[in-house]
């Protein structure tokens, strides 16, 4: 399954010409999917839910853990379905299911009882069960199949969806909550995937036909090149990626979800906090594009490590009391920039180190630590705040976690040039980077 030597000299100019419609549908799908929307909403439910039910911050943030944990466990399943049945069917049905489940949060009873809390958690379980196919797990498979030479840039553009969501979802959530209440806010947000991303995906989103697939992604007989999941699991690289992703996601997600609460602890109002979240979105935007371009030119380790050290500065800024609006904006920008880099890397590394033949399953397995760590991170941040009255202790842990997680990716070695060797050889450390 050796990649053709001529592959690096062909198809490059036609990738964006042929794949722009799919890329556009993917950007919209990511923007309005189950990856950014829940995490951009839940931080703004702390005040209204506390006022109505008296729930603690940990109880209110816990749905992010429930959703993230279930979604991460479902990721390999949706990846397998995408490999087997194609990403179009999986993406369309998942967007539809996500919209219905998100809107169902509006049905939360008004009675303050334990059954109300369990109902609320149950809806978040449903969001995790059906929504994961509306995340980059599906959209990135199609984009990886349309692009090779400009894959880093294409994935960066695709994942801009999360930064676009951060620019308008928090402000829209605050407005809808103030005007119509937190229940109707969820119903309003559910209209976005149902009536925007679903029709666009229906019209534009598909995998390439064999003649449209970049030659570098196929074997001599036209089939997709790549390792199986079992082969990937036999190599050291998979576990380095797994641990790195888990550490960085565990440090990042809790800081992101709790950012409005961290800022409001320092005296900011909800609108100012939403503006800071918009700056975070700009950081994700810049991180996506710059990381994508750099990945097309340089080995990933030289790109990943310095970029993933930036949120350590964020932790330093947010520790202590009285952070100014300007410094909070700097902290949010660095945190967003690193988030843009990490999300690009997961999709990029899965395709470059393991090929596309079984991309869905492998990406799903690499998404699992991201989802699990993100799920527990948010509630750990909230628990530390409940117990100590401050986020400083967990921010100190995160400071070192970002540096360690980025450094681990320096151990991956060069990209494979073929996938026909024995698994041990294909995953062996390399002396040179390329």
C-alpha positions in Angstrom: 0.0 0.0 0.0 2.8 2.4 -0.9 1.9 6.0 -1.6 2.7 6.9 -5.3 5.9 9.0 -5.6 4.1 11.2 -8.1 1.3 12.0 -5.6 3.2 14.9 -4.1 3.3 16.6 -7.5 -0.3 16.1 -8.7 -3.8 17.1 -7.7 -2.6 20.0 -5.6 -4.2 22.8 -7.7 -7.6 21.1 -7.9 -8.2 20.3 -4.3 -9.9 23.6 -3.3 -11.6 23.8 -6.7 -13.2 20.4 -6.3 -13.7 20.3 -2.5 -14.9 23.8 -1.6 -18.6 22.9 -1.4 -17.9 20.1 1.0 -15.6 22.2 3.0 -18.3 25.0 3.3 -20.9 22.5 4.4 -18.4 21.1 7.0 -17.6 24.6 8.4 -21.3 25.3 8.9 -21.8 21.8 10.3 -19.0 22.2 12.9 -20.2 25.7 13.8 -23.7 24.6 14.6 -22.9 21.1 15.8 -22.6 19.3 19.1 -18.9 20.1 19.5 -19.1 23.9 20.2 -22.7 24.7 21.0 -23.2 22.9 24.3 -19.9 24.0 25.7 -20.6 27.6 24.7 -24.0 27.6 26.4 -23.6 25.8 29.7 -21.4 28.4 31.4 -24.2 30.9 31.0 -26.8 28.7 32.7 -25.1 28.9 36.2 -26.9 32.1 37.3 -30.4 31.3 36.1 -30.4 27.7 37.3 -28.9 28.7 40.6 -31.7 31.3 41.0 -34.5 28.9 40.0 -33.4 25.7 41.6 -30.6 26.5 44.0 -28.3 23.9 42.4 -24.6 24.2 43.0 -22.1 25.1 40.3 -20.9 21.4 40.3 -24.5 20.2 39.7 -25.0 22.8 36.9 -21.7 22.2 35.1 -22.1 18.3 35.5 -24.2 18.0 32.2 -21.0 19.0 30.3 -19.4 15.9 31.9 -22.3 13.7 31.2 -22.5 14.8 27.6 -18.8 14.7 27.0 -18.4 11.3 28.5 -21.2 9.7 26.6 -20.1 11.4 23.4 -16.5 10.3 23.7 -17.6 6.7 24.2 -19.9 6.9 21.1 -17.1 8.5 19.0 -15.6 5.2 17.8 -19.1 3.9 17.0 -19.9 6.9 14.8 -16.4 6.6 13.3 -17.1 3.0 12.4 -20.5 3.9 11.0 -18.9 6.6 8.8 -16.3 4.2 7.5 -18.9 1.6 6.7 -21.9 3.6 5.5 -20.3 6.9 4.5 -20.2 10.2 6.4 -23.1 11.8 4.6 -25.8 9.6 6.2 -24.2 9.7 9.6 -23.8 13.5 9.6 -27.3 14.2 8.4 -29.0 12.0 10.9 -26.8 13.1 13.7 -27.5 16.8 13.0 -31.2 16.1 13.0 -31.0 14.2 16.3 -28.8 16.8 17.9 -31.2 19.6 17.1 -34.2 17.7 18.6 -32.3 16.7 21.7 -30.9 20.2 22.3 -34.4 21.7 21.9 -35.8 19.1 24.4 -33.9 20.8 27.2 -36.7 23.4 27.1 -39.0 20.7 28.4 -37.3 20.6 31.8 -40.0 20.8 34.5 -40.4 23.9 36.6 -40.9 22.0 39.8 -37.8 22.1 42.0 -37.2 18.4 42.9 -34.6 15.6 42.5 -36.6 14.3 39.5 -36.2 17.6 37.8 -32.4 17.4 38.1 -32.4 13.8 36.8 -34.7 14.8 33.9 -32.3 17.6 33.0 -29.3 15.2 33.1 -31.2 12.6 31.1 -31.7 15.1 28.2 -27.9 15.8 28.2 -27.4 12.0 28.0 -29.5 12.0 24.9 -27.5 14.9 23.4 -24.4 12.8 23.9 -25.9 9.7 22.4 -27.1 11.3 19.1 -25.0 14.4 18.7 -21.5 13.2 18.2 -22.0 12.6 14.5 -22.4 16.3 14.1 -18.9 17.0 15.3 -15.5 16.9 13.4 -15.6 13.1 13.6 -17.7 13.1 10.5 -17.0 16.4 8.8 -13.2 15.9 9.0 -13.3 12.5 7.4 -14.9 14.0 4.2 -12.4 16.9 4.2 -9.5 14.5 4.7 -10.7 12.6 1.6 -10.9 15.7 -0.6 -7.6 17.2 0.5 -4.0 16.0 0.9 -1.5 18.6 -0.2 -3.5 21.4 1.6 -5.0 19.2 4.3 -3.7 21.2 7.2 -5.2 24.4 5.8 -8.4 22.7 4.9 -8.8 21.2 8.3 -7.9 24.6 9.8 -10.7 26.2 7.8 -13.1 23.3 8.7 -12.5 23.7 12.4 -13.0 27.5 12.2 -16.5 26.5 13.0 -15.8 26.2 16.7 -14.3 29.8 16.7 -17.2 31.1 14.7 -19.6 29.6 17.3 -17.6 31.2 20.1 -18.1 34.6 18.4 -21.9 34.6 18.4 -23.3 31.7 20.5 -22.4 33.2 23.9 -23.9 36.5 23.0 -27.0 34.9 21.5 -27.4 32.7 24.5 -27.2 35.7 26.9 -29.7 37.6 24.8 -32.2 34.7 24.5 -32.0 34.0 28.2 -32.6 37.6 29.1 -35.5 37.9 26.7 -37.2 34.5 26.9 -35.7 32.6 29.8 -33.1 29.8 29.8 -35.5 27.1 28.7 -36.5 28.9 25.5 -32.8 29.8 25.0 -32.1 26.1 24.4 -35.1 25.8 22.0 -33.9 28.9 20.0 -30.3 27.5 19.8 -31.7 24.2 18.5 -33.2 26.0 15.5 -29.7 26.7 14.2 -28.6 23.1 13.3 -32.1 22.2 12.3 -32.7 25.0 9.8 -29.2 26.0 8.7 -26.6 23.3 8.9 -28.9 20.4 8.0 -30.2 21.9 4.7 -26.7 23.0 3.7 -25.3 19.5 4.5 -28.1 17.9 2.5 -27.2 20.0 -0.6 -23.4 20.1 -0.5 -21.9 17.4 1.8 -20.5 14.2 0.3 -17.4 12.0 0.0 -15.4 12.2 -3.2 -16.0 9.7 -6.0 -12.9 7.5 -6.8 -11.8 9.8 -9.6 -12.1 12.8 -7.4 -10.0 11.4 -4.5 -6.4 12.7 -4.3 -4.0 10.0 -5.6 -1.8 10.3 -2.5 -4.7 8.7 -0.5 -5.1 5.6 -2.6 -3.2 2.5 -3.5 -2.5 1.3 -7.0 -5.8 -0.5 -7.2 -7.7 2.7 -6.2 -8.6 1.7 -2.7 -7.9 4.0 0.3 -4.5 3.5 1.9 -4.1 3.2 5.7 -3.6 1.1 8.7 -6.3 -0.8 10.5 -7.3 0.1 14.0 -5.7 -3.0 15.4 -2.4 -2.1 13.6 -2.6 1.4 15.0 -3.1 0.0 18.5 0.1 -2.0 18.2 2.3 1.1 17.8 3.7 3.4 20.4 2.5 6.5 18.6 -1.1 5.9 19.3 -0.6 5.9 23.0 1.5 9.0 23.0 -1.2 10.8 21.0 -3.8 9.4 23.4 -2.1 10.7 26.5 -1.2 14.0 25.0 -4.7 14.7 23.9 -6.1 13.6 27.3 -3.8 16.0 29.2 -4.3 19.0 27.0 -8.1 18.5 26.7 -8.4 18.0 30.4 -6.6 21.3 31.1 -8.4 23.2 28.4 -12.0 22.3 28.5 -12.6 23.1 32.2 -11.0 26.5 31.7 -13.1 27.2 28.6 -16.4 26.1 30.1 -15.8 27.8 33.4 -14.3 31.0 31.8 -17.6 33.0 32.2 -17.7 32.0 35.9 -14.0 32.7 36.4 -14.4 36.2 34.9 -17.7 36.9 36.8 -15.9 35.9 40.1 -13.5 38.8 39.3 -16.5 41.2 39.1 -17.3 41.2 35.3 -21.0 41.1 34.3 -22.4 38.5 31.9 -22.2 40.8 28.8 -18.5 41.6 29.4 -17.8 37.9 30.0 -19.5 37.1 26.7 -17.3 39.7 25.0 -14.2 37.9 26.4 -15.5 34.6 25.1 -15.7 36.3 21.7 -12.0 37.1 22.0 -11.4 33.5 22.8 -13.2 32.7 19.6 -10.9 35.0 17.7 -8.0 33.1 19.2 -9.4 29.8 18.0 -9.9 31.4 14.5 -6.3 32.5 14.3 -5.0 29.3 15.8 -6.9 27.2 13.3 -5.6 28.9 10.2 -2.0 29.4 11.3 -1.7 25.9 12.6 -3.2 24.5 9.4 -0.7 26.4 7.2 2.2 25.5 9.4 1.3 21.8 9.4 1.4 21.9 5.6 5.0 23.2 5.7 6.6 21.8 8.9 6.6 18.6 10.9 3.9 18.6 13.5 6.1 18.5 16.6 7.8 21.8 15.7 4.3 23.3 15.3 2.5 21.7 18.3 4.8 22.2 21.2 5.2 26.0 21.2 1.5 26.6 20.4 0.3 24.3 23.2 2.5 26.2 25.7 0.5 29.4 25.2 -2.4 28.5 27.5 0.1 28.2 30.4 0.3 31.9 30.1 -3.5 32.0 30.3 -3.4 30.2 33.6 -0.9 32.6 35.0 -3.0 35.6 34.1 -6.3 34.1 35.5 -4.8 33.1 38.8 -5.3 35.6 41.6 -7.9 38.4 41.9 -8.8 41.4 39.9 -7.8 40.5 36.3 -8.5 43.5 34.0 -10.7 43.3 30.9 -7.6 43.7 28.7 -5.6 41.0 30.4 -8.6 38.7 30.4 -8.8 39.2 26.7 -5.1 38.3 26.3 -5.7 35.2 28.4 -8.8 34.2 26.4 -6.9 34.7 23.1 -4.0 32.4 24.1 -6.4 29.8 25.4 -8.4 29.9 22.1 -5.3 29.9 20.0 -4.1 26.6 21.6 -7.6 25.1 21.3 -7.4 25.8 17.6 -4.1 24.1 17.4 -5.1 21.0 19.3 -8.3 20.3 17.3 -6.4 20.7 14.0 -3.8 18.2 15.3 -6.2 15.4 16.2 -7.7 15.2 12.7 -4.4 15.9 11.0 -2.3 13.3 12.9 -4.9 10.6 12.5 -4.8 11.0 8.7 -1.0 11.5 8.3 0.2 8.7 10.7 -2.5 6.1 9.9 -4.0 6.9 6.5 -7.7 7.1 5.4 -8.7 3.4 5.0 -10.0 3.2 8.6 -9.8 6.9 9.5 -13.2 7.0 11.2 -12.5 4.3 13.8 -9.0 5.6 14.5 -10.1 9.2 14.8 -13.0 8.1 17.0 -10.5 6.3 19.3 -8.3 9.4 19.4 -11.3 11.6 20.1 -12.2 9.4 23.1 -9.6 10.9 25.4 -10.5 14.3 24.2 -14.1 13.8 25.1 -13.5 11.9 28.4 -10.9 14.4 29.7 -13.1 17.4 28.6 -16.1 15.8 30.3 -14.4 15.5 33.7 -12.3 18.7 33.4 -15.3 21.0 33.5 -16.8 19.4 36.7 -13.3 19.2 38.4 -12.8 23.0 37.8 -16.3 23.7 39.3 -15.7 21.3 42.2 -12.4 23.0 43.1 -14.1 26.3 43.0 -16.9 25.0 45.3 -14.5 23.6 47.8 -11.8 26.3 47.9 -13.7 29.4 46.8 -11.2 29.9 43.9 -10.1 28.4 40.6 -6.4 29.1 41.4 -5.4 25.5 42.4 -6.7 23.9 39.3 -5.3 26.6 37.1 -1.8 25.9 38.5 -2.2 22.2 37.7 -3.4 23.1 34.2 -0.3 25.3 33.7 2.0 22.4 33.9 -0.4 20.1 32.0 -0.4 22.2 28.9 3.4 22.1 28.7 3.7 18.4 29.3 0.9 17.5 26.8 2.6 19.6 24.1 6.0 18.1 24.8 4.8 14.6 24.3 4.1 15.2 20.6 7.8 15.7 20.0 8.2 12.0 20.4 6.0 10.9 17.5 8.7 10.9 14.8 8.4 11.4 11.0 5.2 10.8 9.0 5.0 7.4 7.3 5.6 7.3 3.6 3.7 4.1 3.1 1.4 1.7 5.0 2.5 -1.6 3.6 5.2 -2.4 6.2 4.6 -4.5 9.3 2.8 -2.6 12.1 5.9 -2.7 14.3 8.0 -1.1 11.5 5.3 1.4 10.6 5.1 2.6 14.1 8.8 2.5 15.0 10.6 5.7 16.1 12.3 7.6 13.3 15.6 9.5 13.4 14.5 12.1 10.9 11.5 14.3 10.8 9.6 14.9 7.6 
